């Protein structure tokens, strides 16, 4: 996920195997798919940070309209 956000390629989420997603137990996968659908190619992402202080990670990114 970090690499997809860093490279601003959320569309790659559509290529993830459903079994992999279910096994990973990621609670943000579907929200990231909705984000991709809402912003499409009209917005540009900027990776801000990723931290994993406990057993789960937290990713932060900012999105702004493409020029």
ZADO-1210 file (C-alpha; in nm, 4 decimals, padded with zeros to 6 digits):
<atoms>
<atom x="00.0000" y="00.0000" z="00.0000" code="UNK" pos="1"/>
<atom x="00.2804" y="00.2381" z="00.0846" code="UNK" pos="2"/>
<atom x="00.4369" y="00.1909" z="-00.2591" code="UNK" pos="3"/>
<atom x="00.1035" y="00.2452" z="-00.4353" code="UNK" pos="4"/>
<atom x="00.0473" y="00.5714" z="-00.2507" code="UNK" pos="5"/>
<atom x="00.4075" y="00.6851" z="-00.3025" code="UNK" pos="6"/>
<atom x="00.3840" y="00.6159" z="-00.6757" code="UNK" pos="7"/>
<atom x="00.0309" y="00.7643" z="-00.6940" code="UNK" pos="8"/>
<atom x="-00.1053" y="00.4446" z="-00.8528" code="UNK" pos="9"/>
<atom x="-00.4119" y="00.3531" z="-00.6471" code="UNK" pos="10"/>
<atom x="-00.5585" y="00.1921" z="-00.9592" code="UNK" pos="11"/>
<atom x="-00.3283" y="-00.1037" z="-00.8927" code="UNK" pos="12"/>
<atom x="-00.5599" y="-00.1941" z="-00.6038" code="UNK" pos="13"/>
<atom x="-00.7957" y="-00.3368" z="-00.8656" code="UNK" pos="14"/>
<atom x="-00.5348" y="-00.6038" z="-00.9444" code="UNK" pos="15"/>
<atom x="-00.5182" y="-00.7419" z="-00.5896" code="UNK" pos="16"/>
<atom x="-00.6487" y="-01.0963" z="-00.5546" code="UNK" pos="17"/>
<atom x="-00.9629" y="-01.1134" z="-00.3367" code="UNK" pos="18"/>
<atom x="-00.8190" y="-01.4038" z="-00.1396" code="UNK" pos="19"/>
<atom x="-00.5056" y="-01.2022" z="-00.0586" code="UNK" pos="20"/>
<atom x="-00.7171" y="-00.9104" z="00.0628" code="UNK" pos="21"/>
<atom x="-00.9313" y="-01.1394" z="00.2801" code="UNK" pos="22"/>
<atom x="-00.6250" y="-01.3113" z="00.4265" code="UNK" pos="23"/>
<atom x="-00.4499" y="-00.9798" z="00.5002" code="UNK" pos="24"/>
<atom x="-00.7460" y="-00.8599" z="00.7087" code="UNK" pos="25"/>
<atom x="-00.6772" y="-00.5017" z="00.5991" code="UNK" pos="26"/>
<atom x="-00.9523" y="-00.2772" z="00.7316" code="UNK" pos="27"/>
<atom x="-00.8786" y="00.0083" z="00.4908" code="UNK" pos="28"/>
<atom x="-00.8633" y="-00.1739" z="00.1572" code="UNK" pos="29"/>
<atom x="-01.2241" y="-00.1035" z="00.0555" code="UNK" pos="30"/>
<atom x="-01.1980" y="00.2610" z="00.1638" code="UNK" pos="31"/>
<atom x="-00.8874" y="00.3005" z="-00.0530" code="UNK" pos="32"/>
<atom x="-01.0794" y="00.1500" z="-00.3473" code="UNK" pos="33"/>
<atom x="-01.3559" y="00.4065" z="-00.2909" code="UNK" pos="34"/>
<atom x="-01.0945" y="00.6842" z="-00.2736" code="UNK" pos="35"/>
<atom x="-00.9524" y="00.5691" z="-00.6059" code="UNK" pos="36"/>
<atom x="-01.2982" y="00.5695" z="-00.7625" code="UNK" pos="37"/>
<atom x="-01.3795" y="00.9151" z="-00.6258" code="UNK" pos="38"/>
<atom x="-01.0580" y="01.0912" z="-00.7291" code="UNK" pos="39"/>
<atom x="-00.9655" y="00.8870" z="-01.0396" code="UNK" pos="40"/>
<atom x="-00.6884" y="01.0702" z="-01.2260" code="UNK" pos="41"/>
<atom x="-00.8186" y="01.4153" z="-01.1366" code="UNK" pos="42"/>
<atom x="-00.6302" y="01.4352" z="-00.8059" code="UNK" pos="43"/>
<atom x="-00.2636" y="01.3873" z="-00.7229" code="UNK" pos="44"/>
<atom x="-00.1506" y="01.2071" z="-00.4106" code="UNK" pos="45"/>
<atom x="00.1402" y="01.2973" z="-00.1868" code="UNK" pos="46"/>
<atom x="00.2723" y="01.0371" z="00.0560" code="UNK" pos="47"/>
<atom x="00.3290" y="01.1946" z="00.3969" code="UNK" pos="48"/>
<atom x="00.4149" y="00.9150" z="00.6384" code="UNK" pos="49"/>
<atom x="00.3788" y="00.5532" z="00.7405" code="UNK" pos="50"/>
<atom x="00.4216" y="00.4306" z="01.0967" code="UNK" pos="51"/>
<atom x="00.3624" y="00.0936" z="01.2577" code="UNK" pos="52"/>
<atom x="00.3842" y="00.1608" z="01.6317" code="UNK" pos="53"/>
<atom x="00.2026" y="-00.1613" z="01.7262" code="UNK" pos="54"/>
<atom x="00.0666" y="-00.4535" z="01.5260" code="UNK" pos="55"/>
<atom x="-00.0931" y="-00.2350" z="01.2571" code="UNK" pos="56"/>
<atom x="00.0349" y="00.0439" z="01.0364" code="UNK" pos="57"/>
<atom x="-00.1012" y="00.3931" z="00.9790" code="UNK" pos="58"/>
<atom x="-00.0486" y="00.5630" z="00.6427" code="UNK" pos="59"/>
<atom x="-00.1019" y="00.9346" z="00.5872" code="UNK" pos="60"/>
<atom x="-00.1333" y="01.1011" z="00.2463" code="UNK" pos="61"/>
<atom x="-00.2635" y="01.4304" z="00.1079" code="UNK" pos="62"/>
<atom x="-00.4527" y="01.4738" z="-00.2189" code="UNK" pos="63"/>
<atom x="-00.4905" y="01.7877" z="-00.4288" code="UNK" pos="64"/>
<atom x="-00.6353" y="01.8605" z="-00.7735" code="UNK" pos="65"/>
<atom x="-00.3982" y="01.7969" z="-01.0632" code="UNK" pos="66"/>
<atom x="-00.2975" y="02.1054" z="-01.2561" code="UNK" pos="67"/>
</atoms>
